[in-house]
Amino acid sequence: MAFKKILFVILDGLGDRPIKNLEGKTPLEAARTPNMDFFAQNGICGVQNALPKGVYPTSEECHLALFGYHYIKDYPGRGVLEALGLGIKLNPGDLALRVDFGTVDEDLRVVDPRAGNISRTIEFSEAIGTREVDGFNFEIYSGLAHRGVLIISGKDLSENVHAHSSMVSDTDPHKDGPHKKDAKVLHPQPLDSSQASVKTAKALWKYQLEVNKYLNTLPLNEERIKKGLLPVNFLLTRGSGTFFKVPSYKEKYGLRAAAVAGAPLYIGIARYLGMDFIKVNGANGLSSSNYKSKVVAAKKALKNHDFVYLHFKAVDTCAEERGDYMEKKILIEKIDRELKAFRKLKNTLIFISGDHTTACELQDHAEDPVPFLIYDGKNRDSICEFGETGCRFGALKHLRGREIFKTVLKKSGRITTHV
């Protein structure tokens, strides 16, 4: 059996729940998606959960699992992946933390973890600059919209300060909610009793309070308040970690892999796994992203790669930040129109799904199963439309974790012993 190339398409946060104003359909089911429907009608379908039952589905861990890696053992921390996506050089021992540029009140209660869905924060990161606290160097970088990365370096630095996003040791209280407003900022806590952990936690908290005090007097924030906007006055941190190497796609699967993405996190995941990152003009991770150019780039990348990962971020953003089901529906339709370019691909297996469900009614990720399809030009079941309801009855039923990528490899004609 000849090997097929693999096109791995992820619409971030694709899954959803029925919306009353959409006649009880999800945004995907209500959307006009002739091309995804074509691939579903001529392929095989199912639903999937990348993570085990009871585990909150973060984008980064879901992606690792979807790619056949272990969501805990192979996970370096959200901060590391965001840093790699921004092209930040990480030296051995550096601690990288994901940051939300947020708004807090005088009692350090979170007013808005995204400072009113601020679109850019470069002016604030430049104003904060590089600071030294208790012998540690703190450097802040702006990312996509309200997101950023904080790099801490110095002697006796410990990574045992913040853990995985479900641990209360993150200063961002979003997992009390998640992204719950009116929750008080959490103090960074050491995860062990070592002197290094205690010292790092104390320095981080001191830095955050120092920056909070500085931002509250910053002219940039005075201007925002005059305009009726929320001030950016706190760096909410989570997902810390230090970089370590994992087997690349080439080493693990024998696949030369490439990625087309716009948001830093997903670029970082691709780089972490040894994929070639294909830069596309206009691919910015936002709703204004150039979807046509991304599809063209992915199609071109298939000529010289065995595996191409194509990611669309904005579907998740409109659901999580605004609960906007109409925008989610429209974005799905916009992406679907561009997917028509893949209909005539030869010797290529196409996988289309989301990393997790993002429910508009919750404005948050949810454990609800995500529909997926595998189109290989050969196997097919009886599913007529690509959606949450129909895919439950697909031939592949319900897959979890690394079984998803194992199935993709198998359908492409490859062995699956390394998944």
N, C-alpha and C positions, 0 to 999 in steps of 0.2 A: 504493500500500500504506500503510495507516494505521500510525502509530507505536504500538508497545506500550510500556507502562511496564515498568521493569526492577526486579525484586526480587532482590538479590544476597546470598545466604545463605552465610556461611562458618562451618563448624565447625572451629575452629583445630586443626591437627594431626590431622585426620580420618583420613588414610591410616595403614596399619599393615602389619605382616607377620603371616603365619600363626602362630597360637599352638597349641602342642600340646594344652594343656588345654582348648582350644575346638574340639577335633576338627579341628585343622588349618585353622581359619578365622581371619580377622582379627576384631577386636572389632566392626567394622561389619558384616561378613558374618554374625557370630553373633548380632547384635542383631536384635530384632523391630522392623522399621521399615516398617509398612504404608503410611505416607504418603510417605516417600521412594521406596518401591517403586512406589507409584501414579504419582508424577511421572516415574519412570524408565520404567515400562511405557507411559506415554502421552506420552513425550518422546523425546529423543535423547541418547545418552550417549557418553562417551569417558574418557580419562585425560589428566592434564595435569601438566606441570612448569613452574612460573612462571619459574624461572631456568635459565640455560644449564647444560649438562652439566658437572659438575666444580665447580660453585659451591655452597658450603654454603648451604642454604635457610633464611635467617633470616625471621622472621615479617614484619618491616617491609619488606624488599626484595621478598618474595613478594607482599605486598599491593600495593605500588606497581606491580609488573608485572601483577598480575591486574586492576588498575584502568586498565591501558593506559599507564602511565608508565614511564620508563626507570629500572631499578633502581640504576644508578650515577649518571647525570647528574642525575636528579631527587631524589636521596637526600641529605637534609641532615644525617644522622647520627641514630643511635638516641636519643641524649640530647635532641636537639631535639624529636623526636616525643613522647617521654615527658613532656617539659616542657610542651608544648602540651596534652597530655592531662590534665595536672594543673592546667591553667589558670595556669601560671607565665608572667609577662610577661618576654619576652626583649628586651633592648635591643640595638641594633646593636653587633656585635662580641663580645657575650657568648658564652662557650664553654659548651656544655651537654654533660654526660656522663651516660650510663646508669650506675647504681650497683647493685651487689649488696651488701647488708649481710651479710657473711660471717664465717667463723671461720678464723683462722690460728693456727699454733703459734708458739713463740718464735723459730723460724728463718724465719718468714714463709712457711711451707708451708701450702697451703690444706687445712684439715681438712674444711670444708664450705662451699661458696660461698653457701649459703642459710641458714646458721646453724641447721641442723636443721629446715628448712622453716618458719621463723618466720612467723607469720601477720600480725604488725604490727610496725612499727619506729618509730612516731611518737615514743615516749619517748626513743629513742636519737638521733633527728635533733634533737629539742628540746634534749637534753643537750649535743650537739656544738655546736649554735648556729652563728652566723656568725663566721668567723675571718679574720684578715688575715695573709697570709704573703708576704713579699718584695714588698710593694706591691700584691698581688692580693687581691681579696675572694672568699672561698669560702663558699657558702651551700648547705646540704644540705636536701633535701626528701624526705619519705617518699612512696612510691607504694604499689602493690598488693603485699601480703605482704612478701617480702624485697627488693623492688625500690625504687629511689629515683632521684633526679636530683641531680647536683651542678652548680651554676652558678658559673663563675669569671668575674670581671669585673675590669677595671683597664687601665691604660695599657700599651701594647706587648704586649698579649695576642695569642698566635698560635694558630690552629686547627690548625696543623701539628704536633700533638703525638701525638694518637691518630688512628688512621685507622679504616678499615673493620674489622669484627670479626675478620677473618682475619689481620690484621697483628699481629705480636708486640709492637707498641708499646702495645697495651692492657695495663693492669696486671692485669686479670683473665685468668688463664691458661687460661680455659675452652676456647679453640681449640687448646690443646695436648692436649685430651681428646676432645671438648669437655667442659667442666665437670669436668675431671679433678682428682680429689682427690690430695693429696700433691705436686702441682706447686707450685713456688715462685712467689710473687707476682712479676710482671714489673715492671721499672723503666720508668716512662714515658720514651719516647725521642722526641726531635724528629725530624720527618720531613724537615727540611731544615736547612741550616747557618746559618739566620738567628739573630741574637741574640735576637729575640722568641721563637722556638721553643725555643731552649736555656733561656732564662729561665723560660718557662712550664712546661717539663718539670721543671726543678729545683724550682720552687715547688710543683708538684703532688705530687711525691714527698715533699718536706719536710712538706707538709700531711698526707699519708696517714700518715706515720710519727708525726707529732704526735698525730693522732687515734687511732691504734693505741695509743700509750702512754697516752693519756687513757682510752680505753675499757677497757683492761686493769685499771684501778683503779676503775672506775665501780661503785657499789653495785648498780645494776640487773643487772650481770653477775655480781656476787657472789651475788645472789639466784638467778639462773638456774643457776649452777653447783651451788648447794645443792640445787636441785630436780632435778639430773641433766640439765640442759639445756646446750646449747652456748652459750658466750658470743658476743655480737656484738662483734667487735673489729677489723674491718677493712672499709674501703670499697673494694671491687673495682670499678674503673672501665673503661668501654669505650664504643665508639660515639660519640665526641665529634663535635661539629660546631657550626656557627653557622647561624642561620636565614636562608633566602633564599626568595623567592617563586617559585612555579611557576604555570603557568596553572591556574585553577580548573576544576572540572567544567563549570561554565557556560561558561567561556571556551573550553575545549578541545573539548567535545562538544555544547554547547548544552543541557545537562541540568541541571535544578534538582535537586540531590542532597541526601539526608538520611542520617544514620547513627544506628543504635541499637546501642550497645555499652556494656560495663561497665568493661573494663580500660583504664587510661590510655593505653597505647601506641596502641590502636585508635581511641580518641577523638582522640588527637593526629594520627594519620594522616588521619582524617576532616576535622579542622580545617585541617590543612596543605593539603588538596586543596579546601578551600572548601565542604565539605558542612555542612549544618545539623545540629548535634548535638541529638538528641532525648533529653533526660534522662528516665530511667525509675526510679521508686522500686524499690529492691531489686535493681537491676542492678549487681552488684559485681565481675564478672569471676571469681567463684569458683563452686564446685559448688553453693552455696546461692543462686545468682542466680535472680531471678524470671523464668523463661523465658516463662511465660504473658504477663506484662505486656510483655515485650520484643516478643513476636509481635503482641500487640494494638497496641502503639505503632507497629510497622513497618507494619502493615495500615492504620492511620490515616494515617500519613505519606504513603502512596501516593496519597491523595486530592489532596494539594497539591504532590507532587514527581514528577518523571519517573523518578528513580532512588533506590532505598532500599537501603542496605547494612545487613545484620543480622548481627551477630557473636556467636559463642559461644566463650568462652575455655577453660572448664574441661576440655574434651575433651583438649586438649593438655597441661594441667598435670598431670593424674593419670598420663599416660603418661611425661612427661619427668621429673617429680620423684619418682615412686614406681614406675613401671613396672607400674601396676595396670590390667591388661587387663579385669578384671571391672568395675571402676568406670568405665572408658572405655565399655564395652559398655552399662552401665546409663545413663550420661549421654546416650549417643547415642539410646537408647530414650526417655528423658525428653524430649529435644528433639524427637524425631520425633512424639511425641504432640501437642505444641503446633503442629506444622506442618500439622496437619489443617485449621487455620483458613484456610490459603491455598488449599485445594482449589477454592473457589468464586470465587476472584478472576477478574475479567473484564478483558480487554484488557491482561494483564500477563504478561510473560516471567519465569519463575522459574529462576534459576541456583543450584544447590546444589553445594558442593564444600568442600575444605579449602584452606588456604594452602600446606600442605606435609604430608608424612608425618612423624608422630612415632612411632617404633617402640618399643613397650614393652620389647622385649628389649634394646634399646640404651639406653633412657631418654634418647633424643636424637632430634633431627631427622635425617631421612635423605632421600636423593635419589629414593627410590622414587616412581613416578608416583601421583598422587592421582585417585580417581574423581570424575567430575563429571556433572551432567545439566543439560539445558536443556529446560524444559517451556514450550511456547508455545500449547498447545491445538490444534496443527495438525500439526507434524512428529513422526514417531515412528519408532523402529527396533524391533528384536526383543528388546531386553534386558528381562528379567523382574524382576530384583532389582538393587538399587543396592549395588554393592560393588566391591572392587578387581579381582576376577577377571572378573566379568561385563562391567564397563564397558570392559575392554580390547578387547572385540569390538563395541563400539558404533559407530554410523555416523560419529562424529566422530574415532574412532581416538585418536591421540596428538597433543595440541597443546602448544606451548611458548610461554612468554613472552607478548608482547602479542598473539599470535594468538588467545589465549583471549578477551580482551575484544573484539577485532575480530570474532570470531564471534558473541559476544553482541549486539553492536551490529547486525550484519548481520541476525541472526534477529529483531531487534526492529523492523526496517524502516528502520534509519538508515545513513547513509553511514559509511565507516570510514577516510577519508583522513587523519584526525588521529591515528590509533593507530600 
